[in-house]
Amino acid sequence: MHLVEVNGARLLLDCGLMQGKRKEAFERNRRLPFEAASIDKVVLSHAHIDHSGNLPSLVRAGFRGEIMATPATTALCDVMLRDSAYLQVKDVEYVNKKRAKQGQNLFEPLYTPADVDETMRHFRAVPPNTPTEAAPGVTVTFHNAGHLLGAALTTIDARLNGGIKRLLFTGDLGQKGMPILRDPDPVPDAVALVIESTYGNRLHPPKADVQGRLKGFIDDITQQKAKLIIPSFSVGRTQQIVFYLNEIYRQGRIRGVPVFVDSPLSSRATEVYGRFTQCYNEDALAVMANGNSPFHFRNLTYVTETEESKKLNDLRGPAIIISASGMCEGGRILHHLKNGISDPRNIVLFVGYQAQNTLGRRIVEGQSPVRIYGEEYEVNARIHTINALSAHADRAGLLEYFDAVRASVTRAFLVHGEDESCEALAVAFRERNAGEIIVPSRGATHAAF
């Protein structure tokens, strides 16, 4: 959440859910740091839940303005926010069963499907590269960010003192050369820059190794008659994994191994991906030109029904199971980990960033046992990561993008990163002598221009 006050208007850049320790996350998500009714418009960079997931709380608290987003982001939010509300309700139901037995006060969900219905009525789909008035003297334009279907770099152009001042907000900046989506657009003439820094202190491994490693894991589970369990974000990362597996399938390498995408949200999101082919890069369009779908092949099954998902627990390997959530904080992946993480034949493959205080982070850091649904399980399965799949630009990508736009920048704000990542990137930016570089703290106020 970044609040921009300009020409008397209050524009909120993104409104995401914090993920992590249950109580801390719930309280922070519930207690917005401003009066919801005071916000004139939300300008949404993309649909990932850490950017869009608290919009229903904003509406529930009294927001009555527009939510500006690209058409693809609007379509993805329609499925992602409904899924989030479903999980909010189910999670509270599960916790309340235990609390009721212990005589404790019961929790309420952060928001419900009815709140999402109301939230979607506030959306205004704005096509990319189309300057749109957000307030008197203030224009918003979306540019391609890569990262996720519909994700936008956002410019806010404000008429101030007879001239135009531009703020550029990266949202999440995509990694160049990724499957499916086009590379981010460099956007000139920004005086103020708000840039993400998730990987500000790290480099991604070469992407050329991704297919080779996937093939190696598949050969391993085939020999072991085991499972390859992949916790994956339903929107964006799952489609990337399926794209790579499609390539391997067409090479004849996995035709005897069933692949299951066990996530209703993934299935619905993949349908949205199929509707917005204008966002695709040349590689994805080439697959379609040959009469193939990037997201379907003979071995692949999208699992939506709960009973079909439960059957996967008793499935004999080899098999590949892709399931959400990507940080193992909820969803069907918890059942697959519960049933598979103690088997040393299995492989659990992490393909995305694992935030602090999440189950995924604890597993990646080697903790054992881990607690799943209140029970402890030894981590005997082999744990691997493929960081090259990240949809975020790494340190080199962030520096490259900064160099492409910094000629006009007088003030840059580094956000969306853990402290060490933000600070490491800030050092590199300052070495470029490119104006004032700021790592803002939560709740701080700064002049943009």
C-alpha positions as CSV (number, residue, x, y, z in Angstrom):
1,M,0.0,0.0,0.0
2,H,1.5,3.3,-1.1
3,L,-0.7,6.4,-0.6
4,V,0.0,9.2,-3.1
5,E,-1.6,12.6,-2.3
6,V,-1.5,15.0,-5.3
7,N,-3.7,18.0,-6.4
8,G,-6.0,17.3,-3.5
9,A,-6.6,13.6,-4.5
10,R,-5.7,10.6,-2.5
11,L,-4.6,7.7,-4.8
12,L,-3.7,4.3,-3.2
13,L,-1.2,2.3,-5.2
14,D,-2.1,-1.4,-4.5
15,C,-3.8,-2.8,-1.4
16,G,-2.3,-6.2,-0.6
17,L,-2.5,-8.8,2.0
18,M,0.3,-9.4,4.4
19,Q,1.2,-13.0,4.7
20,G,3.0,-14.6,7.6
21,K,2.2,-15.3,11.3
22,R,-1.5,-15.7,11.6
23,K,-2.3,-13.3,14.4
24,E,0.1,-10.6,13.3
25,A,-1.0,-10.8,9.6
26,F,-4.7,-10.8,10.6
27,E,-4.4,-7.7,12.8
28,R,-2.3,-5.8,10.2
29,N,-4.7,-6.7,7.4
30,R,-7.8,-5.7,9.4
31,R,-6.4,-2.4,10.6
32,L,-5.9,-0.1,7.6
33,P,-3.4,2.7,8.3
34,F,-5.9,5.4,7.0
35,E,-9.6,6.1,6.7
36,A,-10.9,3.9,3.8
37,A,-13.5,6.5,2.9
38,S,-10.8,9.1,2.4
39,I,-9.2,7.3,-0.6
40,D,-10.4,8.6,-3.9
41,K,-9.1,5.9,-6.2
42,V,-7.1,2.7,-6.0
43,V,-4.5,2.2,-8.8
44,L,-3.8,-1.5,-9.0
45,S,-0.5,-2.8,-10.5
46,H,-1.5,-6.4,-10.8
47,A,-3.6,-9.2,-9.3
48,H,-1.2,-11.1,-7.0
49,I,-2.7,-11.3,-3.5
50,D,0.1,-9.4,-1.9
51,H,-0.9,-6.5,-4.1
52,S,-4.7,-6.9,-4.5
53,G,-5.8,-9.2,-1.6
54,N,-6.9,-6.6,0.9
55,L,-9.2,-4.6,-1.5
56,P,-12.3,-6.3,0.0
57,S,-11.2,-5.0,3.5
58,L,-10.8,-1.5,2.0
59,V,-14.4,-1.7,0.5
60,R,-15.7,-3.2,3.7
61,A,-14.2,-0.3,5.7
62,G,-15.9,2.3,3.6
63,F,-14.0,2.9,0.3
64,R,-16.4,4.0,-2.4
65,G,-14.2,5.1,-5.3
66,E,-12.9,3.3,-8.4
67,I,-10.3,0.6,-8.6
68,M,-8.3,1.2,-11.8
69,A,-6.6,-1.8,-13.3
70,T,-5.9,-3.3,-16.7
71,P,-8.5,-5.6,-18.2
72,A,-6.4,-8.7,-17.6
73,T,-5.8,-7.7,-14.0
74,T,-9.5,-7.1,-13.5
75,A,-10.4,-10.5,-14.9
76,L,-7.7,-12.2,-12.7
77,C,-8.9,-10.4,-9.6
78,D,-12.4,-11.6,-10.2
79,V,-11.2,-15.2,-9.7
80,M,-8.3,-14.5,-7.2
81,L,-10.3,-12.4,-4.7
82,R,-13.1,-14.9,-4.7
83,D,-10.6,-17.7,-3.9
84,S,-9.1,-15.6,-1.2
85,A,-12.5,-15.0,0.4
86,Y,-13.3,-18.7,0.3
87,L,-9.9,-19.5,2.0
88,Q,-10.5,-16.7,4.6
89,V,-13.9,-18.3,5.5
90,K,-12.6,-21.9,5.5
91,D,-9.5,-21.0,7.5
92,V,-11.5,-19.3,10.2
93,E,-14.0,-22.3,10.3
94,Y,-11.1,-24.7,10.9
95,V,-9.5,-22.5,13.6
96,N,-12.9,-21.9,15.3
97,K,-13.6,-25.6,15.7
98,K,-10.5,-25.8,18.0
99,R,-11.2,-22.5,19.7
100,A,-14.8,-23.6,20.4
101,K,-13.7,-26.8,22.1
102,Q,-11.2,-24.8,24.2
103,G,-13.9,-22.2,25.2
104,Q,-12.1,-19.4,23.4
105,N,-13.6,-16.5,21.6
106,L,-14.3,-17.2,17.9
107,F,-12.7,-15.4,15.0
108,E,-14.4,-13.7,12.1
109,P,-13.0,-14.0,8.5
110,L,-11.2,-11.0,7.3
111,Y,-13.8,-10.7,4.5
112,T,-16.4,-12.9,2.8
113,P,-17.5,-13.7,-0.8
114,A,-20.2,-11.0,-0.5
115,D,-17.4,-8.4,0.2
116,V,-15.7,-9.5,-3.0
117,D,-19.0,-9.1,-5.0
118,E,-19.1,-5.5,-3.8
119,T,-15.4,-5.0,-4.5
120,M,-15.6,-6.1,-8.1
121,R,-18.4,-3.5,-8.7
122,H,-15.7,-0.8,-8.0
123,F,-13.3,-2.0,-10.7
124,R,-12.7,0.1,-13.8
125,A,-10.8,-1.7,-16.6
126,V,-8.3,0.7,-18.2
127,P,-6.5,-0.6,-21.4
128,P,-2.7,-0.4,-21.4
129,N,-1.0,2.7,-22.9
130,T,-4.2,4.7,-22.5
131,P,-3.8,7.9,-20.4
132,T,-6.9,8.1,-18.1
133,E,-7.9,10.9,-15.8
134,A,-7.8,9.8,-12.1
135,A,-8.4,13.3,-10.6
136,P,-8.4,16.9,-11.9
137,G,-5.0,17.5,-13.3
138,V,-3.9,13.9,-12.6
139,T,-3.5,11.2,-15.3
140,V,-2.8,7.5,-14.9
141,T,-1.3,5.3,-17.6
142,F,-0.5,1.6,-17.5
143,H,2.5,0.1,-19.2
144,N,3.6,-3.5,-19.6
145,A,5.5,-4.8,-16.6
146,G,5.9,-8.5,-17.5
147,H,5.7,-10.4,-14.2
148,L,2.1,-11.5,-14.5
149,L,-0.7,-11.4,-17.0
150,G,-1.9,-7.8,-17.1
151,A,0.7,-6.5,-14.7
152,A,1.4,-2.9,-15.1
153,L,4.1,-0.3,-14.6
154,T,2.1,2.7,-13.7
155,T,2.8,6.4,-14.4
156,I,1.0,9.2,-12.5
157,D,1.3,12.5,-14.4
158,A,0.3,15.5,-12.3
159,R,0.0,19.1,-13.5
160,L,1.9,21.1,-10.9
161,N,2.9,24.8,-11.1
162,G,2.2,24.9,-14.8
163,G,4.2,21.8,-15.6
164,I,3.9,18.0,-15.6
165,K,5.6,15.9,-12.9
166,R,5.6,12.1,-13.4
167,L,5.8,9.4,-10.8
168,L,6.6,5.9,-12.0
169,F,5.5,2.9,-9.9
170,T,6.9,-0.4,-11.0
171,G,4.6,-2.7,-9.0
172,D,6.4,-6.0,-9.4
173,L,8.9,-5.7,-12.2
174,G,9.1,-8.8,-14.4
175,Q,12.2,-10.8,-15.2
176,K,13.3,-10.4,-18.9
177,G,13.2,-13.5,-21.2
178,M,10.6,-15.4,-19.3
179,P,8.1,-17.7,-20.9
180,I,4.6,-16.5,-22.0
181,L,4.8,-12.7,-21.2
182,R,6.6,-9.8,-22.9
183,D,9.5,-8.0,-21.2
184,P,8.8,-4.9,-19.2
185,D,8.6,-1.5,-21.0
186,P,11.1,1.2,-20.1
187,V,9.1,4.3,-19.3
188,P,10.8,7.6,-19.7
189,D,10.5,11.1,-18.0
190,A,9.7,10.0,-14.4
191,V,10.9,12.5,-11.8
192,A,9.9,10.1,-8.9
193,L,10.4,6.4,-9.0
194,V,8.8,3.8,-6.6
195,I,10.6,0.5,-7.4
196,E,10.3,-2.9,-6.0
197,S,13.4,-4.6,-4.5
198,T,12.4,-8.2,-3.8
199,Y,15.7,-9.5,-5.2
200,G,17.8,-6.4,-4.7
201,N,20.7,-8.4,-3.2
202,R,20.4,-11.6,-5.3
203,L,20.9,-12.9,-8.8
204,H,18.8,-15.6,-10.4
205,P,20.5,-18.7,-11.8
206,P,20.6,-19.0,-15.6
207,K,17.1,-19.8,-17.1
208,A,18.6,-22.2,-19.5
209,D,19.0,-24.7,-16.6
210,V,15.3,-24.8,-15.8
211,Q,14.2,-27.5,-18.2
212,G,17.2,-29.6,-17.5
213,R,16.6,-29.6,-13.8
214,L,12.9,-30.4,-14.3
215,K,13.8,-33.3,-16.5
216,G,16.3,-34.5,-13.8
217,F,13.6,-34.4,-11.1
218,I,11.2,-36.2,-13.4
219,D,13.7,-39.0,-14.2
220,D,14.3,-39.4,-10.4
221,I,10.7,-39.8,-9.4
222,T,10.1,-42.1,-12.3
223,Q,12.9,-44.4,-11.1
224,Q,11.7,-44.1,-7.5
225,K,8.0,-44.4,-8.4
226,A,7.5,-41.3,-6.2
227,K,5.9,-37.9,-6.4
228,L,7.3,-34.5,-7.4
229,I,5.3,-32.1,-5.3
230,I,5.5,-28.5,-6.5
231,P,4.0,-25.7,-4.2
232,S,3.2,-23.0,-6.7
233,F,1.4,-19.7,-6.9
234,S,-1.9,-20.4,-8.8
235,V,-1.6,-17.4,-11.0
236,G,1.6,-16.8,-13.0
237,R,3.9,-19.4,-11.6
238,T,1.7,-22.4,-12.3
239,Q,1.3,-21.3,-15.9
240,Q,5.1,-21.0,-16.2
241,I,5.6,-24.5,-14.9
242,V,2.9,-26.0,-17.2
243,F,4.5,-24.2,-20.1
244,Y,7.9,-25.8,-19.4
245,L,6.4,-29.2,-18.8
246,N,4.5,-28.8,-22.1
247,E,7.9,-28.3,-23.8
248,I,9.3,-31.4,-22.1
249,Y,6.3,-33.4,-23.0
250,R,6.6,-32.4,-26.7
251,Q,10.2,-33.6,-26.5
252,G,8.9,-37.0,-25.4
253,R,10.4,-37.0,-22.0
254,I,7.4,-37.3,-19.6
255,R,4.7,-39.1,-21.7
256,G,4.4,-41.8,-19.0
257,V,4.2,-39.5,-16.0
258,P,0.8,-38.0,-15.1
259,V,0.8,-34.3,-14.2
260,F,-1.9,-32.8,-12.0
261,V,-2.6,-29.2,-11.4
262,D,-4.6,-29.5,-8.2
263,S,-6.0,-26.0,-7.7
264,P,-9.4,-24.7,-8.7
265,L,-7.9,-21.2,-8.8
266,S,-5.1,-22.4,-11.2
267,S,-7.8,-23.8,-13.5
268,R,-9.8,-20.6,-13.5
269,A,-6.7,-18.5,-13.9
270,T,-5.5,-20.5,-16.8
271,E,-8.8,-19.9,-18.6
272,V,-8.1,-16.1,-18.1
273,Y,-4.6,-16.5,-19.5
274,G,-6.2,-18.1,-22.6
275,R,-8.4,-15.0,-23.1
276,F,-5.6,-12.4,-23.1
277,T,-3.2,-13.6,-25.7
278,Q,-2.3,-10.0,-26.6
279,C,-0.1,-10.1,-23.5
280,Y,2.0,-13.1,-24.8
281,N,5.5,-12.9,-26.1
282,E,6.8,-14.4,-29.4
283,D,7.5,-17.9,-27.9
284,A,4.0,-18.4,-26.5
285,L,2.5,-17.1,-29.7
286,A,4.6,-19.5,-31.7
287,V,3.2,-22.4,-29.7
288,M,-0.3,-21.3,-30.5
289,A,0.6,-20.7,-34.2
290,N,1.4,-24.4,-34.4
291,G,-2.1,-25.3,-33.2
292,N,-1.1,-26.1,-29.7
293,S,-2.2,-24.7,-26.3
294,P,0.7,-23.6,-24.0
295,F,-1.3,-24.8,-21.0
296,H,-2.6,-28.2,-22.1
297,F,-1.1,-31.6,-23.1
298,R,-2.2,-35.2,-23.0
299,N,-0.7,-36.1,-19.6
300,L,-2.1,-33.0,-17.9
301,T,-5.2,-33.0,-15.7
302,Y,-6.6,-29.9,-14.0
303,V,-8.2,-31.1,-10.7
304,T,-11.0,-28.9,-9.3
305,E,-13.3,-31.3,-7.3
306,T,-12.3,-32.0,-3.7
307,E,-12.9,-35.7,-4.0
308,E,-10.6,-35.9,-7.0
309,S,-7.9,-34.0,-5.0
310,K,-8.2,-36.4,-2.1
311,K,-7.6,-39.4,-4.4
312,L,-4.1,-38.0,-5.3
313,N,-3.0,-38.8,-1.7
314,D,-3.3,-42.5,-2.4
315,L,-1.9,-42.2,-6.0
316,R,1.1,-44.4,-6.6
317,G,4.0,-42.6,-8.3
318,P,5.5,-41.5,-10.5
319,A,3.4,-38.4,-10.6
320,I,3.8,-34.6,-10.6
321,I,1.5,-32.6,-8.4
322,I,1.4,-28.8,-8.7
323,S,-0.7,-27.2,-6.0
324,A,-1.3,-23.9,-4.2
325,S,-0.5,-22.0,-2.2
326,G,3.1,-21.2,-3.3
327,M,4.3,-20.3,0.2
328,C,2.4,-23.3,1.8
329,E,0.2,-21.0,3.9
330,G,-3.1,-22.6,2.9
331,G,-4.9,-24.5,0.2
332,R,-4.6,-28.0,-1.1
333,I,-0.7,-28.1,-1.0
334,L,-0.9,-28.6,2.7
335,H,-2.7,-31.9,2.2
336,H,-0.1,-33.0,-0.3
337,L,2.8,-32.0,2.1
338,K,1.0,-33.7,5.0
339,N,0.9,-36.9,3.0
340,G,4.2,-36.7,1.2
341,I,6.8,-34.7,3.1
342,S,7.9,-37.6,5.3
343,D,8.6,-40.0,2.4
344,P,12.3,-39.9,1.4
345,R,11.5,-41.0,-2.1
346,N,9.5,-37.8,-2.8
347,I,10.8,-34.5,-4.0
348,V,9.3,-31.2,-2.9
349,L,10.3,-28.5,-5.4
350,F,9.9,-24.8,-4.5
351,V,9.7,-22.6,-7.6
352,G,9.0,-19.2,-6.0
353,Y,10.0,-16.8,-3.3
354,Q,9.2,-17.9,0.3
355,A,8.5,-15.0,2.6
356,Q,9.6,-14.9,6.3
357,N,7.5,-16.8,8.8
358,T,5.8,-18.9,6.1
359,L,5.8,-22.7,6.1
360,G,7.5,-22.7,2.8
361,R,10.4,-20.6,4.2
362,R,10.7,-23.0,7.2
363,I,10.9,-26.0,4.9
364,V,13.4,-24.4,2.6
365,E,15.6,-23.4,5.5
366,G,15.8,-27.0,6.6
367,Q,13.5,-27.1,9.7
368,S,12.2,-30.5,10.8
369,P,9.7,-31.4,12.0
370,V,7.3,-28.8,10.6
371,R,3.7,-28.2,11.8
372,I,0.9,-28.8,9.3
373,Y,-2.7,-28.5,10.4
374,G,-1.6,-28.6,14.0
375,E,0.4,-31.8,13.7
376,E,4.2,-32.2,13.4
377,Y,5.8,-34.0,10.4
378,E,9.4,-35.0,9.8
379,V,10.8,-33.6,6.6
380,N,12.3,-36.6,5.0
381,A,11.5,-35.8,1.4
382,R,14.2,-34.1,-0.6
383,I,13.8,-30.4,-0.8
384,H,14.9,-28.5,-3.9
385,T,14.4,-25.0,-5.3
386,I,14.5,-23.5,-8.7
387,N,15.0,-19.7,-8.3
388,A,15.4,-19.0,-12.0
389,L,11.6,-19.2,-12.4
390,S,11.1,-16.1,-10.4
391,A,8.7,-13.6,-12.1
392,H,10.6,-10.8,-10.4
393,A,13.6,-9.0,-11.9
394,D,16.8,-9.9,-9.9
395,R,19.4,-7.4,-8.8
396,A,20.9,-7.2,-12.3
397,G,17.5,-6.7,-13.8
398,L,16.5,-4.0,-11.3
399,L,19.8,-2.2,-11.9
400,E,19.3,-2.5,-15.7
401,Y,15.8,-1.1,-15.5
402,F,17.0,1.7,-13.2
403,D,19.7,2.7,-15.6
404,A,17.1,2.8,-18.4
405,V,14.9,5.3,-16.6
406,R,17.1,7.2,-14.2
407,A,18.1,10.1,-16.4
408,S,15.1,12.1,-15.3
409,V,14.7,10.6,-11.8
410,T,15.5,12.9,-8.9
411,R,14.1,10.8,-6.1
412,A,13.7,7.0,-5.9
413,F,11.9,5.0,-3.3
414,L,12.9,1.3,-2.7
415,V,9.9,-0.8,-1.5
416,H,8.6,-4.4,-1.5
417,G,11.7,-6.1,-0.2
418,E,13.1,-7.4,3.1
419,D,15.4,-4.9,4.8
420,E,18.7,-6.4,3.6
421,S,17.5,-6.5,0.0
422,C,16.3,-2.9,0.0
423,E,19.5,-1.6,1.6
424,A,21.8,-3.5,-0.7
425,L,19.9,-2.2,-3.8
426,A,20.0,1.4,-2.3
427,V,23.8,1.2,-2.0
428,A,24.0,0.3,-5.7
429,F,21.6,3.1,-6.7
430,R,23.5,5.7,-4.7
431,E,26.8,4.6,-6.4
432,R,25.2,5.8,-9.6
433,N,24.8,9.3,-8.3
434,A,21.2,9.4,-9.4
435,G,19.4,11.7,-7.0
436,E,18.0,11.0,-3.6
437,I,17.6,7.2,-2.8
438,I,15.1,6.5,0.0
439,V,14.2,3.2,1.8
440,P,10.9,4.3,3.4
441,S,9.7,2.7,6.7
442,R,6.0,1.7,7.2
443,G,3.9,4.8,7.8
444,A,6.6,7.3,6.8
445,T,5.7,10.3,4.6
446,H,8.0,11.7,1.9
447,A,7.8,14.4,-0.8
448,A,7.9,12.7,-4.2
449,F,8.9,15.7,-6.2
